[in-house]
Amino acid sequence: MNDLIDSADLKINTPEFSVSEISTSIKKLIETEFDHVRVRGELGRVSKPASGHVYMDLKDDRASLACVMWKGSISKINLELEEGMEVIVTGRLTTFSGQSKYQIIIEHVVPAGAGALMAMLEKRKKKLSEEGLFDIINKKPIPYLPTHIGVITSPTGAVIKDIMHRLNDRFPSRVTIWPVVVQGENCAQQVASAISGFNQLNDTPDLIIVARGGGSLEDLWGFNEEIVVRATFSSNIPIISAVGHETDTTLIDYASDVRAPTPTAAAEMAVPVREELFVALSSLENRKKKSLLLFLQNKKQRILDLSRGLPKGEDLFLTQRQKIDFLADKLPNALIALNQRFKMRVLAFSSKLNVKVIEQNIIYKKNEVKSLDNQIQRLVLNIFDQFKYKLTSLERLRQNLGYRETLKRGYVVLRDTNGPLVSSANISNSEGPISAEFYDGRVLLVDKKKKQVKRNERNLTEQGKLI
């Protein structure tokens, strides 16, 4: 009985918490103890919703840890998160009270060692190869003698010095350097932008060299990124890749048009040796001269051989000269005979002509011409009479419609000295004397001083009507 009482008292003395209080306490405890952790594991489920955040599981052979990576952190890494990838994540532990579980908020993630990188590299290589980015048929030929070379590399390393030294030794050319970082997070983006930038220049180079010295797989990883491979494949300018030493191979080597084992070898592939070109040109020039001389000698000998079988020039014309002399002797007699034959033909033709018939035809034609002439004269006179009648009618119409015929009926035309008609009773504003025109002449009514206007108007009224 005492044991039962003690147990009841114990339950009454235990403090009571709300669900939120428990959840908040656990959240503070976890975030305080695990505010910065690095965890290694294999990525399980990877979810990428439209929000841009990434939700995933990090697991090993005995446990699984929920992870979330916010959109802002995703943009800072240059890594494609895929299921089955072994990674090392850095972040902080927290809880998600809505489901009573804990999770890690990832701030940074890297592949876990060279093995993971190699597995990811092989997977990416297979994917890009299936798309045809490494096909030989897409490779562009390298120009034999480029006049402008673009180099994408670090401007401060030994690589650019080796390239420039080798180019100057072999064949000095114009070189444009596009400086980039050759390792680290920004490497891939800068290299891809440099390749695209060279293709967009107004003065594009004839050839691009992408170069970097040797290094570990992690150091060269920027040249394995998909953005670099696609930029290399899309370039309209031929590209020589010279990344790492001879044993180093990156994905840009498969996408480029030519792979060089070293940056120095890339410079040797880019241009020939100038002295060797001079020697080769000199040799070709000598061979050309010798070939031309031999060709001319052979043709000369051939002509001499053919000329021996030809007859002499004089012999070719002797027969023709003889024919000309023979024809010249016959020409006078032939002309006399031709003249006689012509006279005979004229006499024969004239004997067949009937002079009387010809004279009758001439008389008939003259009469016909005379008849036509009479018809033309009658036609012309008729036309003139018609025109004369029309002109007379028009003249009578003009006289009947003219204003002078109206003046004969008692009307008057008033004119200003300057010429215009006066059509208003207020003639005081006229500039000069006013004249009145009757059918039989004009009369001056008002002088320049505009006097006797009313009297003249009265006189006009008495004489006739004003127009």
Secondary structure, DSSP 4 states (H G I P E B T S, - for coil): -HHHHHHHHHHHHS----HHHHHHHHHHHHHHHTSSEEEEEEEEEEE--TTS-EEEEEE-SS-EEEEEE-HHHHTT------TT-EEEEEEEEEEETTTTEEEEEEEEEEESHHHHHHHHHHHHHHHHHHTTTT-GGGPPPPPSS-SEEEEEE-TTSHHHHHHHHHHHHH---EEEEEE--SSSTTHHHHHHHHHHHHHH-SS--SEEEEEE----TTTTGGGGSHHHHHHHHH-SS-EEEEESSTT---HHHHHSSEE-SSHHHHHHHHS--HHHHHHHHHHHHHHHHHHHHHHHHHHHHHHHHHHHTSPPHHHHHHHHHHHHHHHHHHHHHHHHHHHHHHHHHHHHHHHT--HHHHHHHHHHHHHHHHHHHHHHHHHHHHHHHHHHHHHHHHHHHHHHHSHHHHHTTTEEEEEETTS-B--SS-GGG-SS-EEEEETTEEEEEE-TT--SHHHHHHHHHHH-EE-
